[in-house]
Amino acid sequence: MSISTEPVTIEKQLKGRDLLTLADYTSEEIQFILDLAINQKNDRSNGIIDQPLKGKTLGMIFEKSSTRTRVSFEAGIYQLGGTGLFLSSKDIQLGRGEPISDTAKVLSGYLDGIMIRTFSQQIVEELAENASIPVINGLTDVYHPCQVLADLQTVLESKGKLAGLKIAYIGDGNNMANSLMIGAAKMGMDVSIAAPEGYQPSLDVTQKANAIAQDSKVVITDDPAEAVKGADVIYTDVWASMGQESEQAKREVAFKGYQVNRALLDKANPEALFMHCLPAHRGEEVTAEVIDGNQSVVFSQAENRLHAQKALMTALMG
């Protein structure tokens, strides 16, 4: 039997893969997706239409509702020449007790890729384990990798680099904090998370991010001022995520002092960007002055969900 000496390119490494968490990807693979996203974005703005996924179909399973995830994936697959199918968990057998493994095998015979937005990371992992087509994590309670790809693209476009920059996240140590730690560490960025005791990221994810970080640092603190010192990017999220509405009043007390306002922004580097994954609650986690100010890139960030996910689908399903 002859052994192929053809080099394994990043394109070949990515084709057919799942995206469950950015921890599974190398920095080179992430950079490839970011570069592709920027190139595809520029091509489209210049009127160049490329449809590498013509004839392909993406199934989009939603157990959690969404604006940005649904519209960006659905518009994205159409722009790439493919078709997107919205699959509410209430409308498919998965919502009526069909085993995830059966759903995965059935959908693998119909589709070319699956995006799922759900609660449990275990559901996404079981779906991927049993599917023969790429599975993309559109969000779970533990990770939100697609958002972080868009975030990294936004920083790269604004700052011209990633390695050596510092990103500070202020607020709940949730799926966004987890994915930012992983993504930033992969790309050589320092990351500092400021959250009150009891709301800091899990030890497991923090240890994973620290293990990934080579020439960068991962810091967990309860002091927002310490976190933003020397930061090139300040990031926040809502204090009570979907499914935590009953904790709103309790969280407002716990996160008092963690609002991103002008005084906190002024403690970062003068040209620091403000980022938020949206939707935002002005007057709670961020003031209107900051989110609507000239350092805010939240709407570029939101638009880049489309471009980052198009690049991801191209890489995995092309």
Disulfide bonds with the S-S distance in Angstrom:
none
